[in-house]
Amino acid sequence: MNATTAIDIEKIRAQFPVLHQKVNGKPLIYFDNAATNQKPKQVIDALSKYYEGYNANIHRGIHTLAEKATKAFEETRHAMQQFVNAKHVEEIIFTRGVTESINLVASSYGRAFLKEGDEVIVSGLEHHSNIVPWQIVCDEKKAKLKVIPISEIGEFNIDAYRKLLSTKTKIVAVNHASNSLGTINPVKEIIHLAHDAGAVVLIDGAQAAAHLEIDVQDLDCDFYCISSHKMYGPTGTGILYGKKHLLEKMPPYMGGGEMIKEVTFAKTTYNDLPYKFEAGTPNIADVVALKEAVNFINSIGKDQIAEYENDLLAYAVEKLSAIPAVRLIGTSKNKVAVQSFVINGIHHFDIGQMLDARGIAVRTGHHCTQPLMDSFGIEGTVRASFSIYNTKEEIDELIEGIKRIVNFMKP
Ligand code: PMP
């Protein structure tokens, strides 16, 4: 069945209150989904239900509200376990999101197990949050950071990757899908090759969570990172999935309440997984509401979502390609619904501002991927990223806006 007909787009849009407003006098067209996507009513309602009905600190309370809050919090852990198909629920650690998840692994696993001369491999497609934490730990441990080059269409060069792998490689950290270009990386093959070399693999799933099926057991990745706010959930939370045997041997990342078994001034013993990595009061309300984001995605199904969004992407690419002044950046066949582009002679910030005047929200700049922009010889792009609530009519508006900008700016 054609996804466009199978999905009731008006019914989906009705679930997103934020979409129904005017910006600069025009109906909002939200194409900044790769930065953060919008929240359905059930997620927003879960936040107020929590604060109005059972706000309490979790785990140590014996009163009714504390038990209710703890139950709801732990239900999300189970929901996320199923969402990524983890074998054990204690392999799901709540963090503030992908950035913190990667920093946790770099600080804990990296500090504990990297030695002088070891190597960490990242790709040229990475977000700064999957580069800088590795630079910090490599500096500290005198390890080397190696980079897999990216082709001119924005794809991972698998042969170059094979050549970089050696017995010195201890960690490979790559994204599942690129935020700037949308490229979906061949993560299963990347993981398999890294394991053959004896390295562990971290996958940055920020751009995959709302779009692609994630099965950490099938992928056999060692770590997988997700941000809630990029999968219709609230900001300020996310998960780190880690294989149990690795998390068990890793030292704590932060010290404090919750992550301990017993504290004396002579010696402290640490809590079991997952609490060993969850020091302090977590972001309870947002974790609770994240379960509703999972329910929202499951109610449509990742296959349907991908089919619908791919159709939007193909439509946008066709229309953008027909504008001679537009240069598409990132043209892999295998992408999530993200399209970056530049227009010769017009700065991306100006394009973003002029589109905003028409109520169209796109992202402009380097998208926290400066090395990737360098490899294309550009400073930044305009990025339109699509979601399940976007429509072809909205893409027509974008195209009309771009055509007017090109005409207006003609010398
Ligand atoms: N990696 C990728 C690929 C991303 O797109 C982002 C967010 N733009 C991040 C990491 C960082 O995620 P967060 O800001 O949610 O921690």
Residues whose N, C-alpha, C, O or C-beta is under 5 A from the ligand:
A	BS01	PMP	A34 A35 G97 V98 T99 E100 H127 S129 N175 A177 N179 D204 A206 Q207 S227
